[in-house]
């Protein structure tokens, strides 16, 4: 079901559950809902990002891009779509990024509690050699040498098993954010093992990277499977 082009708002998450595509109110492009952010209005007149697409009320959809969200605020697109004066903070683009980071760290924490995460260079190396790693994670501020060695091992093992492409590599979080998610210190490298919690982490990481890097014409993934 495609978004209707005669309105910038939906009719609420409960009335259009089958919709998988929506139109961005800024770019006017129809995209999959996973590449968009839904916004609703609070009773106090604040614009609220509905990242889980579950909040009640009519919603406005914007491409999941920091640049496009900033443009929506700059052009007063929220006021126009909802036809009322709303409180839209100047920090909205940064606030959304912070929410997305928290969403990713929460997903990683859940995966760790489910026993689906190993951390530390040695344990990650073993998981790669054994073929049990589903996702490779590096702190974005980690040392290049360690990252290079594990990335090379992941590619070699994928080639040996005939796997194409190699496993995804996530570099969206800083070391302190990995520490917070895994409740330990100095985490630079981690790996996710098979399981539903791992898939949730991967999906949320893609959303964060897309928000940071997407433009009007494409979703952003830095280097193939790396994000």
N, C-alpha and C positions, 0 to 999 in steps of 0.2 A: 504494500500500500504506500503510495507516494504522498508526500505532503501536499496539502492544498495550497495553491499559489495565490488564492484570493484573501489570505489572512496570514499575518505573521505569528499568530498564536495558535497553540493546540487547544483542545477542549478538556485537558486533564489526563493524567496517566491512566486512569481506570477506564476511560471511555474509548481509548484508541490503542489498546495493548498490541494490536497486530502491526502497527506501523513500524517499519524498519528503516525508513528514509524520511528525512525532514529537510526543509529549506532554511538555510542560514538567513537570518533577518538582515545581515550586513552585506554579504557577498551575493545573495539571491541564488546561490548554488544549492542543489539538492544533494545531500550526502547521507551516508549511513549514520544512524544515530550514535554509533560508537565514535564517530569523528566530530561530534557536536556536544555542546553543553546546554542543558535546559536551565532556564532562569524563571523563577516565579517571584511574586510580590508578597512580602510578609504583611500581616495586619497593620503593622506600624508604617508601611509604605517604603520599606527597604527592599532593594533588589537582592535576591538570594540565589546563589548557584545551586541547582538541584543535581548534584553529580550522580546520584543513584537513580534519578528519573522516577521518583516515587512521591514527591511532595504534591499535595492537593492543589487545585486551582489551575487556571489556564497558564500555559508556559510559552516562553519565547526561546527559540533555538539559535545558537551562535556557534560558528566553527570553533572547534577546540584549539584555539591559537591565541597566545598572549597578545599578539599584534592585532588580531581581529577583535578580541574583547576590548582592548584599549580604544580601537576605532569606534566600536559600538558606544562606549561611554562618551567619547569625544564628540560624536555626532548626535548625542542625545537619543540614540535609537531605542533605548528602553522606554523613555517617556513617550515616544511616538507610537511604539507598538502597543503599550498598555493604556495609552490615551489619558495619562495623568502624570502629575509631578511626583517623581520618585527620588529617594535618597540613594545616589550611586556614588560610593566613595572613590576618591582618586586612586586609592590603593587597590581597587578591585582586581586588576590583572595579577598583581603580586599576591593578593589574598587567595586567589584561586590556585596559583602555583603552590602555595603553602599547603592548601587543602589536599591537592593532588599528591604532594610529597608525603603527607601524613597517611593518605590512603595506601600508598605503596609500602610504607614502613609497617603499617598495621597488617597488611597482607603477608609481608615477610615474617612478621612476628607470629602470625597464626600458623604459617607453614612450619616455623621452627618448633612451635608447641606440638605440632602433629608429627614431629620427627622427620620432616622432609627437608632439612637444611643441615649442611656441614659447613664449618668455617675454619679458616686457617690454611696456609699454603699447602701443607702436607696432606691434610684431609681432602682438600679440593683436588690435589694432584691424584690421589688414590681413587677418588670417585670418577675422575676423567679416565684413568687407565682401566678401571673396572667397567666402564660404560654405564654407570648408574646415574651420572649427572644429566639432568634434563635442561638446566639453565646455569650458565656461568655468570657470576656476579663479581664485579670489581668496584672498589671505591673510586669515585671520579678523581679523587686527589691521591690515589695510590701511586707507588713508584712504577715507572714505565717498564723496568726490567722484569719484575715479577708478573706484570700483566702480559708482557710479550711472551714469556715462557709458557704460561698457562694457555694463552690463546693458541700458540703453536701446537701444544699438546692436544688441545681440543680439535684442531683441524686435522692433525695426523691421525688421531683415533677415529674421527669421522670417516676419513679416507680409507683406513684399514677395514672398517665395517661396511664400507660402501654406502655410508649415510650422506645424503646430499639434500639440503645444505647442512653445515655443521650446526651444533646446538646454539641457541641464541645467547648473546653476551650482553649483559645489562650493566651500564655504567652511569645510571641516572642518579645514584645516591652518593653522598659524601661518606667518609669513614665515620664521622660522628652520628650520622643518620643510621648507618648499619649497626653501630654500637647500640643505639637506642632500640632498634628493632629486635636485635638478638640478645639484648641484656648482657653484653660483655664488652670489653674494651679493645681498642685497636684492631677492629675488623677491617681488613683490606680485601680479602678474597673469600668468597662463599660459593656454594653450589646448591641448587635445588634438586631434589630427587623427585621421582615420579609421584603424582598425586594431585587431587583437585585443588589443594591450597597452592600448589606451584602454578597451576594454570591461572588462578586468580591473580597472583603476583605478576605474572607475565602480562596479563591484560591491562592491569593498572599501570605497569611500567610503560607500556606502549602509549597509554593515554597521556602520561606525564611528558614523555619525549615529544609526542605529537604537539602538545600544548606549547612546549618551549620552542619548537622548530618549524611547525607547519606554516604554510602560506596559503594563499587563495586557491592554488591549483593542484596541490599535492599534499599528502601526509608525509611527515618527515621520518625517515629512518637513516641514520648517519651512514652506515656502511652495510648494506644488505641486511643480515640478521642481527647486527649490533645496534643496541639502543640504550 
